[in-house]
Amino acid sequence: MSTDDTTTTEASTESNCGAKTDGGTATAEASTDTSTGSACGAPSSGSESSSSSCGASSTDEEEEVGATVDDFDADPGQLVAVGLGPGQPEGMTSRATAALSAVDHIVGYTTYVELLPDEITDDAEDIYDTPMCGEVSRTEEAIDRALAGNDVAIIGSGDPNVYALAGLALEIIESKGATASALDFEVVPGVPAAQSCAARVGAPLVNDTVSVSLSDHLTDMPTIESRLHAVAKEGFTISIYNPWSRKRRENFEKCCEILLEHRAPDTPVGIVHGAGREDEQTEIVELGELEALGETDLIDMTTTVLVGNEETYVWDGRMVTPRGYETKYDY
Amino acid sequence: MSTDDTTTTEASTESNCGAKTDGGTATAEASTDTSTGSACGAPSSGSESSSSSCGASSTDEEEEVGATVDDFDADPGQLVAVGLGPGQPEGMTSRATAALSAVDHIVGYTTYVELLPDEITDDAEDIYDTPMCGEVSRTEEAIDRALAGNDVAIIGSGDPNVYALAGLALEIIESKGATASALDFEVVPGVPAAQSCAARVGAPLVNDTVSVSLSDHLTDMPTIESRLHAVAKEGFTISIYNPWSRKRRENFEKCCEILLEHRAPDTPVGIVHGAGREDEQTEIVELGELEALGETDLIDMTTTVLVGNEETYVWDGRMVTPRGYETKYDY
């Protein structure tokens, strides 16, 4: 899971290019202009209209950032996008651990880098981490380092296909005139937040299910609303990513209203805050209570909300969405 | 992922009860009648009208199977539902490995048990495996063994919340008059098939996404069709589980027709057959070709089909669904 917006806007620029002074084979000739002070790894296109602060700089000027494949004359290394799963090292797959042990450089959001086991970070030749909001520049940095001849892993929590960087990496590789094949680009899957949070509340998602992000940073709010109406009508269980931030509390309120148009107020809802982190908190509530909880610490950017369907019930502190076996078997 | 129907109907009944002759503390007094020869772990309720052979016996008589909590006088052990992730041991999380190493008994579908690393199967006190179709009896067996005082893991590929046994386990625990708390019931998440298959074709699912099973064994076909219409209209990427079996090829045909009502024939579709198995095969095709492929070996019960949205494209042999960064950043 990539939580793709925030109210903090710092960005570290300790290194911003594939040219490494300590990387023997790297001979990148381009360097990225980091003098604009853009807070989120890329300047605004000037068309930013959402309430999110990500991607918005104080200037309207467009700027092409980044080197292209022609700026590198090394044989490219490998780029691998690795999903760490839920928060803690024990949630990583053996394949993810092996992939991270095999690369030269690890690139990621600072919080996730800090979650890596010491044996992995100690072994890495270099680690490049930036705070939240630097997805684009961080991904470009990873690609530049691979084009410069290093084997590079770009990491994220959850799975690289779930609101995360696998697609962005491919888009940036293409924009640089390189190919995924040349970088032997690979995706190592991880346990998504929906499933790791579902496990914490029992069995809320065992039937047809959907995930929707409430961030309108990259998808507009009318689209999000339309999707919520469509799936709430059809008995899908719903995992809500990026449910709330101070700058777009109205998205969460609107979501709660839409869900209540289609589902009863006593529909069970699982809330997992900070899964795998020190401040983890899990609650099962009713849909009718959800909107008010948006004003508490329980629901923020690190929270995943799991909305049951018409058949979901709570038993012994667990949410259960029947798969339908009870219609065919006696037990 | 649980592939919940099949055309094979054998069921092993080498053991069918929590009473273990070699389990010191176990003193179950009940045993399950296994003399009916029911093929799928439970007799038919007589109302089976789908084309699936699962759950259908040749008799219409109802039968209560299974012991209740009162039949056991041992202190219960722990029951843990463990998701193995995609096929091979390298796809397991460290937590799953640790959980399986900690239990006394492992219960699962034979194919998944065979995928476990030797160090886990060698260490287990007992392993109970049955062929496909025995989900209900297998889950009941796991619960009975836990009620009889053993620490038990019930395993499945993918994640226990994705068309799998976490919910069924809770339902059966309740039906036996036991509680999840008494068994310290826990779910250990795994990488779902949608994400492990997505990784194989690139980045097809990075935005809002949905999973739909085409098996009408436990969900009726009008519901499945209505869900497909709803999500195909709304730009969700769609992971299709249980896409095809000989007995319900018309479900797959209908699904292809519905998708083509809402999406262009050249919409990219990723097909992953037998992920993590010896006969694994991955292809990226167009939606317009999909129905005809239902008649080939590429699409069967072990296949996951990933349907792109209106923005998904194919580049360098990979499917890419843009997350939307390109609308905000230059790269």
HADDOCK unambig.tbl for C-alpha pairs under 7 A between the chains (distance, minus, plus):
assign (segid A and resid 42 and name CA) (segid B and resid 329 and name CA) 6.03 0.50 0.50
assign (segid A and resid 43 and name CA) (segid B and resid 329 and name CA) 6.91 0.50 0.50
assign (segid A and resid 44 and name CA) (segid B and resid 328 and name CA) 6.59 0.50 0.50
assign (segid A and resid 44 and name CA) (segid B and resid 329 and name CA) 6.71 0.50 0.50
assign (segid A and resid 45 and name CA) (segid B and resid 328 and name CA) 5.92 0.50 0.50
assign (segid A and resid 45 and name CA) (segid B and resid 329 and name CA) 6.44 0.50 0.50
assign (segid A and resid 55 and name CA) (segid B and resid 328 and name CA) 6.69 0.50 0.50
assign (segid A and resid 64 and name CA) (segid B and resid 330 and name CA) 5.96 0.50 0.50
assign (segid A and resid 64 and name CA) (segid B and resid 331 and name CA) 6.47 0.50 0.50
assign (segid A and resid 65 and name CA) (segid B and resid 331 and name CA) 6.33 0.50 0.50
assign (segid A and resid 90 and name CA) (segid B and resid 93 and name CA) 6.55 0.50 0.50
assign (segid A and resid 90 and name CA) (segid B and resid 94 and name CA) 4.82 0.50 0.50
assign (segid A and resid 90 and name CA) (segid B and resid 95 and name CA) 4.98 0.50 0.50
assign (segid A and resid 91 and name CA) (segid B and resid 93 and name CA) 5.39 0.50 0.50
assign (segid A and resid 91 and name CA) (segid B and resid 94 and name CA) 6.16 0.50 0.50
assign (segid A and resid 91 and name CA) (segid B and resid 95 and name CA) 5.94 0.50 0.50
assign (segid A and resid 92 and name CA) (segid B and resid 93 and name CA) 5.10 0.50 0.50
assign (segid A and resid 92 and name CA) (segid B and resid 94 and name CA) 6.27 0.50 0.50
assign (segid A and resid 93 and name CA) (segid B and resid 90 and name CA) 6.54 0.50 0.50
assign (segid A and resid 93 and name CA) (segid B and resid 91 and name CA) 5.39 0.50 0.50
assign (segid A and resid 93 and name CA) (segid B and resid 92 and name CA) 5.10 0.50 0.50
assign (segid A and resid 93 and name CA) (segid B and resid 93 and name CA) 3.86 0.50 0.50
assign (segid A and resid 93 and name CA) (segid B and resid 94 and name CA) 6.14 0.50 0.50
assign (segid A and resid 94 and name CA) (segid B and resid 90 and name CA) 4.83 0.50 0.50
assign (segid A and resid 94 and name CA) (segid B and resid 91 and name CA) 6.17 0.50 0.50
assign (segid A and resid 94 and name CA) (segid B and resid 92 and name CA) 6.28 0.50 0.50
assign (segid A and resid 94 and name CA) (segid B and resid 93 and name CA) 6.15 0.50 0.50
assign (segid A and resid 94 and name CA) (segid B and resid 94 and name CA) 6.76 0.50 0.50
assign (segid A and resid 95 and name CA) (segid B and resid 90 and name CA) 4.97 0.50 0.50
assign (segid A and resid 95 and name CA) (segid B and resid 91 and name CA) 5.94 0.50 0.50
assign (segid A and resid 161 and name CA) (segid B and resid 195 and name CA) 6.68 0.50 0.50
assign (segid A and resid 161 and name CA) (segid B and resid 198 and name CA) 7.00 0.50 0.50
assign (segid A and resid 161 and name CA) (segid B and resid 203 and name CA) 5.70 0.50 0.50
assign (segid A and resid 161 and name CA) (segid B and resid 205 and name CA) 5.38 0.50 0.50
assign (segid A and resid 161 and name CA) (segid B and resid 206 and name CA) 4.53 0.50 0.50
assign (segid A and resid 162 and name CA) (segid B and resid 205 and name CA) 6.52 0.50 0.50
assign (segid A and resid 162 and name CA) (segid B and resid 206 and name CA) 4.88 0.50 0.50
assign (segid A and resid 162 and name CA) (segid B and resid 207 and name CA) 6.71 0.50 0.50
assign (segid A and resid 163 and name CA) (segid B and resid 206 and name CA) 4.89 0.50 0.50
assign (segid A and resid 163 and name CA) (segid B and resid 207 and name CA) 5.52 0.50 0.50
assign (segid A and resid 164 and name CA) (segid B and resid 206 and name CA) 6.11 0.50 0.50
assign (segid A and resid 166 and name CA) (segid B and resid 203 and name CA) 5.39 0.50 0.50
assign (segid A and resid 167 and name CA) (segid B and resid 203 and name CA) 4.89 0.50 0.50
assign (segid A and resid 167 and name CA) (segid B and resid 206 and name CA) 6.49 0.50 0.50
assign (segid A and resid 167 and name CA) (segid B and resid 320 and name CA) 5.70 0.50 0.50
assign (segid A and resid 167 and name CA) (segid B and resid 321 and name CA) 6.42 0.50 0.50
assign (segid A and resid 167 and name CA) (segid B and resid 322 and name CA) 6.04 0.50 0.50
assign (segid A and resid 167 and name CA) (segid B and resid 323 and name CA) 6.87 0.50 0.50
assign (segid A and resid 172 and name CA) (segid B and resid 331 and name CA) 6.15 0.50 0.50
assign (segid A and resid 175 and name CA) (segid B and resid 331 and name CA) 6.18 0.50 0.50
assign (segid A and resid 179 and name CA) (segid B and resid 316 and name CA) 6.66 0.50 0.50
assign (segid A and resid 180 and name CA) (segid B and resid 316 and name CA) 6.45 0.50 0.50
assign (segid A and resid 181 and name CA) (segid B and resid 316 and name CA) 6.96 0.50 0.50
assign (segid A and resid 187 and name CA) (segid B and resid 199 and name CA) 5.01 0.50 0.50
assign (segid A and resid 187 and name CA) (segid B and resid 202 and name CA) 6.79 0.50 0.50
assign (segid A and resid 188 and name CA) (segid B and resid 199 and name CA) 6.46 0.50 0.50
assign (segid A and resid 189 and name CA) (segid B and resid 191 and name CA) 6.94 0.50 0.50
assign (segid A and resid 189 and name CA) (segid B and resid 195 and name CA) 6.20 0.50 0.50
assign (segid A and resid 189 and name CA) (segid B and resid 196 and name CA) 5.58 0.50 0.50
assign (segid A and resid 189 and name CA) (segid B and resid 199 and name CA) 6.02 0.50 0.50
assign (segid A and resid 190 and name CA) (segid B and resid 191 and name CA) 5.62 0.50 0.50
assign (segid A and resid 191 and name CA) (segid B and resid 189 and name CA) 6.93 0.50 0.50
assign (segid A and resid 191 and name CA) (segid B and resid 190 and name CA) 5.63 0.50 0.50
assign (segid A and resid 191 and name CA) (segid B and resid 191 and name CA) 4.50 0.50 0.50
assign (segid A and resid 195 and name CA) (segid B and resid 161 and name CA) 6.68 0.50 0.50
assign (segid A and resid 195 and name CA) (segid B and resid 189 and name CA) 6.19 0.50 0.50
assign (segid A and resid 196 and name CA) (segid B and resid 189 and name CA) 5.58 0.50 0.50
assign (segid A and resid 198 and name CA) (segid B and resid 161 and name CA) 6.99 0.50 0.50
assign (segid A and resid 199 and name CA) (segid B and resid 187 and name CA) 5.01 0.50 0.50
assign (segid A and resid 199 and name CA) (segid B and resid 188 and name CA) 6.45 0.50 0.50
assign (segid A and resid 199 and name CA) (segid B and resid 189 and name CA) 6.02 0.50 0.50
assign (segid A and resid 202 and name CA) (segid B and resid 187 and name CA) 6.78 0.50 0.50
assign (segid A and resid 203 and name CA) (segid B and resid 161 and name CA) 5.70 0.50 0.50
assign (segid A and resid 203 and name CA) (segid B and resid 166 and name CA) 5.39 0.50 0.50
assign (segid A and resid 203 and name CA) (segid B and resid 167 and name CA) 4.90 0.50 0.50
assign (segid A and resid 205 and name CA) (segid B and resid 161 and name CA) 5.39 0.50 0.50
assign (segid A and resid 205 and name CA) (segid B and resid 162 and name CA) 6.52 0.50 0.50
assign (segid A and resid 206 and name CA) (segid B and resid 161 and name CA) 4.53 0.50 0.50
assign (segid A and resid 206 and name CA) (segid B and resid 162 and name CA) 4.88 0.50 0.50
assign (segid A and resid 206 and name CA) (segid B and resid 163 and name CA) 4.91 0.50 0.50
assign (segid A and resid 206 and name CA) (segid B and resid 164 and name CA) 6.12 0.50 0.50
assign (segid A and resid 206 and name CA) (segid B and resid 167 and name CA) 6.48 0.50 0.50
assign (segid A and resid 207 and name CA) (segid B and resid 162 and name CA) 6.71 0.50 0.50
assign (segid A and resid 207 and name CA) (segid B and resid 163 and name CA) 5.53 0.50 0.50
assign (segid A and resid 208 and name CA) (segid B and resid 211 and name CA) 5.61 0.50 0.50
assign (segid A and resid 208 and name CA) (segid B and resid 212 and name CA) 5.01 0.50 0.50
assign (segid A and resid 208 and name CA) (segid B and resid 213 and name CA) 6.64 0.50 0.50
assign (segid A and resid 209 and name CA) (segid B and resid 210 and name CA) 5.77 0.50 0.50
assign (segid A and resid 209 and name CA) (segid B and resid 211 and name CA) 5.56 0.50 0.50
assign (segid A and resid 210 and name CA) (segid B and resid 209 and name CA) 5.76 0.50 0.50
assign (segid A and resid 210 and name CA) (segid B and resid 210 and name CA) 4.07 0.50 0.50
assign (segid A and resid 210 and name CA) (segid B and resid 211 and name CA) 6.33 0.50 0.50
assign (segid A and resid 211 and name CA) (segid B and resid 208 and name CA) 5.61 0.50 0.50
assign (segid A and resid 211 and name CA) (segid B and resid 209 and name CA) 5.56 0.50 0.50
assign (segid A and resid 211 and name CA) (segid B and resid 210 and name CA) 6.33 0.50 0.50
assign (segid A and resid 212 and name CA) (segid B and resid 208 and name CA) 5.01 0.50 0.50
assign (segid A and resid 213 and name CA) (segid B and resid 208 and name CA) 6.65 0.50 0.50
assign (segid A and resid 218 and name CA) (segid B and resid 323 and name CA) 6.91 0.50 0.50
assign (segid A and resid 218 and name CA) (segid B and resid 324 and name CA) 4.91 0.50 0.50
assign (segid A and resid 218 and name CA) (segid B and resid 325 and name CA) 6.31 0.50 0.50
assign (segid A and resid 219 and name CA) (segid B and resid 324 and name CA) 6.75 0.50 0.50
assign (segid A and resid 227 and name CA) (segid B and resid 234 and name CA) 5.79 0.50 0.50
assign (segid A and resid 230 and name CA) (segid B and resid 230 and name CA) 5.66 0.50 0.50
assign (segid A and resid 230 and name CA) (segid B and resid 231 and name CA) 6.87 0.50 0.50
assign (segid A and resid 231 and name CA) (segid B and resid 230 and name CA) 6.87 0.50 0.50
assign (segid A and resid 231 and name CA) (segid B and resid 231 and name CA) 6.97 0.50 0.50
assign (segid A and resid 234 and name CA) (segid B and resid 227 and name CA) 5.78 0.50 0.50
assign (segid A and resid 316 and name CA) (segid B and resid 179 and name CA) 6.68 0.50 0.50
assign (segid A and resid 316 and name CA) (segid B and resid 180 and name CA) 6.47 0.50 0.50
assign (segid A and resid 316 and name CA) (segid B and resid 181 and name CA) 6.96 0.50 0.50
assign (segid A and resid 320 and name CA) (segid B and resid 167 and name CA) 5.70 0.50 0.50
assign (segid A and resid 321 and name CA) (segid B and resid 167 and name CA) 6.43 0.50 0.50
assign (segid A and resid 322 and name CA) (segid B and resid 167 and name CA) 6.04 0.50 0.50
assign (segid A and resid 323 and name CA) (segid B and resid 167 and name CA) 6.85 0.50 0.50
assign (segid A and resid 323 and name CA) (segid B and resid 218 and name CA) 6.91 0.50 0.50
assign (segid A and resid 324 and name CA) (segid B and resid 218 and name CA) 4.91 0.50 0.50
assign (segid A and resid 324 and name CA) (segid B and resid 219 and name CA) 6.75 0.50 0.50
assign (segid A and resid 325 and name CA) (segid B and resid 218 and name CA) 6.31 0.50 0.50
assign (segid A and resid 328 and name CA) (segid B and resid 44 and name CA) 6.52 0.50 0.50
assign (segid A and resid 328 and name CA) (segid B and resid 45 and name CA) 5.92 0.50 0.50
assign (segid A and resid 328 and name CA) (segid B and resid 55 and name CA) 6.71 0.50 0.50
assign (segid A and resid 329 and name CA) (segid B and resid 42 and name CA) 5.98 0.50 0.50
assign (segid A and resid 329 and name CA) (segid B and resid 43 and name CA) 6.82 0.50 0.50
assign (segid A and resid 329 and name CA) (segid B and resid 44 and name CA) 6.64 0.50 0.50
assign (segid A and resid 329 and name CA) (segid B and resid 45 and name CA) 6.45 0.50 0.50
assign (segid A and resid 330 and name CA) (segid B and resid 64 and name CA) 5.98 0.50 0.50
assign (segid A and resid 331 and name CA) (segid B and resid 64 and name CA) 6.49 0.50 0.50
assign (segid A and resid 331 and name CA) (segid B and resid 65 and name CA) 6.33 0.50 0.50
assign (segid A and resid 331 and name CA) (segid B and resid 172 and name CA) 6.16 0.50 0.50
assign (segid A and resid 331 and name CA) (segid B and resid 175 and name CA) 6.18 0.50 0.50
